[in-house]
């Protein structure tokens, strides 16, 4: 009988389990893709903010999207580009409005807090010291139009899927992120009241005639047209904020 120490033999399957556990411990944490991304300025000096809610067909506004938009606005302000284009990363979808699930299961205080947060974010967008242009490639409804209204210029694609409107009154609500102030300043009180109270959704050409958008272009040249406006338009002085809704 051998007097040396007996070697311990692990079961082959045990080694595999241990290796798997170690791999899980050292594996990098996967961070979710942001809903909004800041793209630094191109050679023309125009930066972009791209709204693209991950794993969703539409860009519905929720708390995460607004947090990401706030961060993108800060990045844009710090970068000081010549101009800024806000667009969507989704095909034929701009921003469809609020995620209505936010209204379910939340207290009145939580809802009011979310509204105030969105007001602050859009006030920051409106206060940027350079020209901002919304490139509307799809429905800009409710909060989606309020984002566009906080920009200096709005360019819409001439496409059947594009509609703009503040339709909250269909749900017994009112636009809460500045639309009730910004829209009358842009198109006049009478037209704004009609749009809001009747929850009208305008086609691009009707929106152009009403003054809601500044230009309607072929979808293929939407980003180019928005970039041109960001380069040549003058900054419009922000008039007040959206503290009262």
C-alpha positions as CSV (number, residue, x, y, z in Angstrom):
1,X,0.0,0.0,0.0
2,X,1.4,3.4,-1.0
3,X,2.1,5.8,1.9
4,X,1.9,9.0,-0.2
5,X,-1.1,11.4,-0.1
6,X,-4.0,10.3,-2.2
7,X,-4.8,12.9,-5.0
8,X,-8.4,14.2,-4.9
9,X,-10.2,13.8,-8.1
10,X,-13.2,16.1,-8.9
11,X,-16.0,14.8,-10.9
12,X,-15.8,16.2,-14.5
13,X,-19.3,17.7,-14.2
14,X,-18.4,19.6,-11.0
15,X,-15.6,21.4,-12.8
16,X,-18.1,22.5,-15.4
17,X,-20.5,23.9,-12.8
18,X,-17.7,25.8,-11.1
19,X,-16.4,27.3,-14.3
20,X,-20.0,28.3,-15.2
21,X,-20.4,30.0,-11.8
22,X,-17.1,31.9,-12.2
23,X,-18.1,33.0,-15.6
24,X,-21.4,34.4,-14.3
25,X,-19.5,36.4,-11.6
26,X,-17.0,38.0,-14.0
27,X,-19.4,38.5,-17.0
28,X,-20.0,42.1,-17.8
29,X,-23.3,43.6,-16.8
30,X,-25.5,44.3,-19.8
31,X,-26.9,47.8,-19.5
32,X,-30.1,48.5,-21.4
33,X,-29.9,50.6,-24.5
34,X,-31.0,54.2,-23.9
35,X,-34.3,55.4,-25.3
36,X,-32.6,58.6,-26.5
37,X,-29.1,59.1,-27.8
38,X,-27.0,62.2,-28.4
39,X,-25.1,62.1,-31.7
40,X,-22.2,64.6,-31.8
41,X,-22.0,67.3,-34.5
42,X,-21.2,66.4,-38.1
43,X,-18.8,68.3,-40.3
44,X,-21.5,71.0,-40.7
45,X,-21.6,71.5,-37.0
46,X,-25.1,70.0,-36.6
47,X,-25.7,67.4,-33.8
48,X,-28.7,65.1,-33.4
49,X,-30.8,63.7,-30.7
50,X,-32.3,60.4,-31.8
51,X,-35.4,59.0,-30.0
52,X,-35.7,55.3,-30.3
53,X,-37.3,53.4,-27.5
54,X,-35.8,49.9,-27.4
55,X,-37.8,46.8,-27.9
56,X,-40.9,48.7,-28.9
57,X,-42.6,49.5,-32.2
58,X,-43.4,53.1,-31.2
59,X,-41.8,55.8,-29.2
60,X,-44.2,56.1,-26.3
61,X,-43.1,58.5,-23.6
62,X,-42.3,57.0,-20.2
63,X,-40.1,58.0,-17.3
64,X,-37.0,56.3,-18.7
65,X,-37.4,58.1,-22.1
66,X,-37.7,61.4,-20.4
67,X,-34.7,60.7,-18.2
68,X,-32.7,59.8,-21.3
69,X,-34.0,62.9,-23.2
70,X,-32.9,65.1,-20.3
71,X,-29.4,63.5,-20.4
72,X,-29.2,64.0,-24.2
73,X,-30.2,67.7,-23.8
74,X,-27.4,68.2,-21.2
75,X,-24.9,66.6,-23.6
76,X,-26.1,68.8,-26.4
77,X,-25.8,71.9,-24.3
78,X,-22.3,71.0,-23.2
79,X,-21.2,70.2,-26.8
80,X,-22.4,73.6,-28.1
81,X,-23.1,72.5,-31.7
82,X,-24.1,75.0,-34.4
83,X,-27.6,73.5,-34.4
84,X,-29.5,70.4,-33.2
85,X,-31.9,68.1,-35.0
86,X,-34.3,66.0,-33.0
87,X,-35.5,62.9,-34.9
88,X,-36.6,59.3,-34.4
89,X,-34.6,56.2,-34.9
90,X,-37.8,54.3,-35.9
91,X,-39.0,54.1,-39.5
92,X,-42.1,56.2,-40.0
93,X,-42.6,56.8,-36.2
94,X,-41.7,60.1,-34.4
95,X,-43.2,60.1,-30.8
96,X,-46.6,58.7,-30.3
97,X,-47.4,60.4,-26.9
98,X,-47.4,59.2,-23.3
99,X,-47.3,55.5,-22.4
100,X,-50.8,55.3,-20.9
101,X,-49.7,52.6,-18.5
102,X,-48.2,55.4,-16.4
103,X,-51.7,56.5,-15.5
104,X,-52.6,53.1,-14.1
105,X,-51.2,52.1,-10.7
106,X,-49.7,55.5,-10.0
107,X,-50.9,57.9,-7.4
108,X,-52.0,61.4,-8.3
109,X,-48.8,62.7,-6.6
110,X,-46.6,60.5,-8.8
111,X,-48.4,61.6,-12.0
112,X,-48.0,65.2,-11.1
113,X,-44.3,64.6,-10.3
114,X,-43.8,63.0,-13.8
115,X,-45.6,66.0,-15.4
116,X,-43.4,68.5,-13.7
117,X,-40.4,66.5,-14.7
118,X,-41.4,66.6,-18.4
119,X,-42.1,70.3,-18.2
120,X,-38.6,70.9,-16.9
121,X,-37.1,68.8,-19.6
122,X,-38.9,70.6,-22.4
123,X,-38.2,74.0,-20.9
124,X,-34.5,73.0,-21.0
125,X,-34.9,72.0,-24.6
126,X,-36.5,75.3,-25.5
127,X,-33.8,77.2,-23.7
128,X,-30.9,75.7,-25.6
129,X,-28.7,78.5,-27.0
130,X,-28.6,77.2,-30.5
131,X,-31.2,76.4,-33.2
132,X,-33.3,73.2,-32.6
133,X,-35.2,71.5,-35.4
134,X,-37.7,68.6,-35.0
135,X,-37.6,66.3,-38.0
136,X,-41.1,64.7,-37.9
137,X,-41.1,61.4,-39.8
138,X,-44.3,59.9,-38.3
139,X,-47.1,60.6,-35.8
140,X,-46.3,63.5,-33.4
141,X,-49.2,63.1,-31.0
142,X,-49.7,64.5,-27.5
143,X,-46.3,64.6,-25.7
144,X,-44.7,63.9,-29.1
145,X,-45.9,67.2,-30.5
146,X,-45.1,68.9,-27.3
147,X,-41.4,67.9,-27.8
148,X,-41.6,69.3,-31.3
149,X,-43.2,72.5,-30.1
150,X,-40.3,73.1,-27.8
151,X,-38.0,73.2,-30.8
152,X,-37.4,76.4,-32.8
153,X,-38.4,74.8,-36.2
154,X,-40.6,71.8,-37.2
155,X,-40.1,70.0,-40.5
156,X,-42.6,67.2,-41.4
157,X,-42.3,64.5,-44.0
158,X,-45.0,64.5,-46.6
159,X,-46.3,61.0,-45.9
160,X,-49.7,59.5,-45.1
161,X,-48.5,58.2,-41.8
162,X,-47.5,61.6,-40.5
163,X,-50.1,63.3,-38.2
164,X,-49.6,66.0,-35.6
165,X,-52.0,66.8,-32.8
166,X,-52.6,67.3,-29.1
167,X,-55.2,64.7,-28.5
168,X,-55.3,64.4,-24.8
169,X,-58.8,65.7,-24.5
170,X,-60.1,62.4,-26.0
171,X,-59.0,60.9,-22.7
172,X,-60.4,63.7,-20.5
173,X,-57.0,65.2,-20.1
174,X,-55.2,68.3,-21.3
175,X,-51.7,68.7,-22.7
176,X,-49.5,69.0,-19.6
177,X,-46.0,69.5,-20.8
178,X,-46.2,73.0,-22.3
179,X,-48.4,72.5,-25.3
180,X,-51.2,74.7,-24.0
181,X,-48.7,77.6,-23.9
182,X,-46.4,77.0,-26.9
183,X,-49.1,76.1,-29.5
184,X,-51.1,79.4,-29.0
185,X,-47.8,81.4,-29.3
186,X,-47.1,79.6,-32.6
187,X,-50.5,79.5,-34.4
188,X,-52.7,81.9,-32.3
189,X,-55.1,81.2,-29.5
190,X,-58.2,80.5,-31.6
191,X,-56.6,77.9,-33.8
192,X,-54.8,76.3,-30.8
193,X,-58.0,76.0,-28.8
194,X,-59.7,74.3,-31.8
195,X,-56.8,71.9,-32.2
196,X,-56.7,71.0,-28.5
197,X,-60.4,70.9,-27.6
198,X,-61.4,69.0,-30.7
199,X,-58.3,66.7,-30.4
200,X,-57.6,67.3,-34.1
201,X,-54.9,65.4,-35.9
202,X,-53.5,67.4,-38.8
203,X,-51.9,66.0,-42.0
204,X,-48.5,67.6,-42.9
205,X,-50.1,70.0,-45.4
206,X,-52.8,71.0,-43.0
207,X,-50.3,71.5,-40.3
208,X,-48.2,73.7,-42.6
209,X,-51.3,75.8,-43.5
210,X,-52.1,76.2,-39.8
211,X,-48.5,77.1,-39.0
212,X,-47.8,74.1,-36.7
213,X,-44.9,73.0,-38.9
214,X,-42.6,75.3,-40.9
215,X,-42.0,73.1,-44.0
216,X,-43.2,69.8,-45.5
217,X,-40.7,67.8,-47.5
218,X,-40.3,64.4,-49.2
219,X,-39.5,61.8,-46.6
220,X,-36.2,61.0,-48.4
221,X,-34.8,64.5,-47.8
222,X,-36.3,65.1,-44.3
223,X,-33.0,64.9,-42.4
224,X,-31.2,66.9,-45.0
225,X,-33.9,69.6,-44.8
226,X,-33.8,69.6,-41.0
227,X,-30.0,69.9,-41.1
228,X,-30.2,72.9,-43.5
229,X,-32.6,74.6,-41.2
230,X,-30.4,73.9,-38.2
231,X,-27.5,75.6,-40.0
232,X,-29.3,78.7,-41.3
233,X,-32.3,79.5,-39.0
234,X,-32.0,82.0,-36.2
235,X,-32.6,81.1,-32.6
236,X,-36.1,82.1,-31.5
237,X,-36.2,83.6,-28.1
238,X,-38.0,81.3,-25.6
239,X,-41.1,83.0,-24.2
240,X,-41.7,81.8,-20.7
241,X,-42.0,78.2,-19.7
242,X,-44.6,75.5,-19.0
243,X,-45.0,75.9,-15.3
244,X,-48.8,76.4,-15.6
245,X,-50.9,73.9,-17.4
